[in-house]
Amino acid sequence: MQRTAQTLEPLAKAKGLNTVGMQNLNSLDTGDFAGKPKNEENRDKLAYYRDNPEETIPGGESVQSFRDRIDPILMNIIKVGEEGGAPSAACVHGSVIREISRLFDKSYDSLKVEPGGIIGVFKDQNGYSAKALVKENEAEEDMDPAGS
């Protein structure tokens, strides 16, 4: 949550926006896999839990409990923006983006963004859809967020 807050802070400050930390939007708790290399063996093991969402990841949570936790919050964020007539923003990690892909019937690769990337959720006559708007963060690492 600290990294996402740091990512969002310069934009929020520049635009005079209020931010609210939402612990229930934290990433999937991968338990015993946290901090391990993202090699093929570990990815295959984690894929088992995505394919079997009711199974609890050792030391973590099940994919289904993760979905139950984040889906209503994501939809509420979208609804608040829609009802307020202005976009809402959520600064989230990759596992949440993967679930946004699932919610809107998109492949994960089509919505995958690098840290600092942006995904937009849109409503039209057919319902909601999602699109990767900025796939890579092109900002310089040492750029002054205040613009001074």
N, C-alpha and C positions, 0 to 999 in steps of 0.2 A: 504494500500500500504506500510505503514511503517513496518508492521509485515512481509510481504513477503520479503521486502528488507533486513530486519534483518536475515531472514532465509537463504537467498542466499549469503549474504555478506562473510561468512567464506570460502565457496567454491570458489567464484569468486576471492577473495584475494589469496587463496592458489594456484589457477590455472592461475592467471594473466589475468582473464577475465574482459571485460568491461560489465557493466550492464546499462540498460536503463529503467527508470520507465515509465510505460505506463498506464496513468490514465484510458484509455478506456478498460483496462482489470480488472478494479475494479469489485467487487462482485455485484450481483444483488441487487439493492436498494430496500430493503423490507419495506421502509418507516415506517409506524406506527407500524410495527411488530419488528423493530430493537430494540434490548435490552430486548425484552419480553422473558419470559421463553419458552423453546422449549418443551412445554408440548403437549399432544395429541390434545387438542383443537386448539392451535395456528398452529400446523403442518397441521391439517385438513383444517384450513382456508387458509393457504398458498398453500396447494395442489389444492384448487379451482383455483388459479391464474396460476398454472402450467398446469392445465387441460383446462384453458381458457386463452391462452397466449396473446390475444389481450386486455384483461381487465387490467387496470392499478391498481397496488397495491396502496391502499390509502396512500398518502404521499410519494410514491416511483415511480417505473417505471413498465411498463408491461414486462412480460417475453419475448414477441416478440421484444420489443425495445432493451432489454438486449442482445438477440441473434443477432440482427442486428448489435449491437455495437461490440460484441466480436468475432463472427464467422470469419469475414474476417481477423482480426488480428491474430487469432490462425492459420489459414491456411497460412498466410504470414510468420509467424514464422517458420512453418514447411518447407515452400518453400525455405526460405533463407538458412536454414541448408542443405536442399537437394542440392540446387544449389552450395553452398559453400563446399560441401563434408565433412562437420563436423556437429555434432549435434547442434541444438539450444535448449535453455532452457527457460522455462517460469515458474516463481514462482507465483502461483495463489491460490485463495481461493476455498472452496468447491463448491460454486455455479458455478464457471467456470469449475471445474472438472465434475460436473453434465452435463454440456453442451458438454464437450469433449465426455462423454459417449454417448450422443444423436447423436453427429456428426458421431461417428464410430459404431453406432448400438450395443452398449453394455449396459448392465444393469448398473445402477448407483452403485449397491452394488459390482459389479465385479471390478469397478475402484475406489471405495471409499478408500481413504487413510487417515491416521491420519496426523496431522500437521507434516511437515518434510518428508512425504512420497513422492514417485516418481512414475510418470506414464510415460511410453515410448510410442511414436507414431512411427510406422514402416510402410515402404512402401514395397510391394512385387508385384508380377505379378497380384494380385487380387485387388490392390489399397492400401488404408491405413487401419491400424488397431491400436488399443491401448491396452495396458496391464499394470496392476499395477505391478511395479517392486519392490518397497519397500512400504509395506502397513503401517508400523509403524516406527516411528523415534526411533532408539535404542540408540541414543547418550545420554550421561549423561547431565543433565541440566547445571551443572557447568563446563563442559568441556571447556578448553581454545581453542577458534577457531584458534588461531595462532599456536597452538601446542607447545608452549613454557613452 
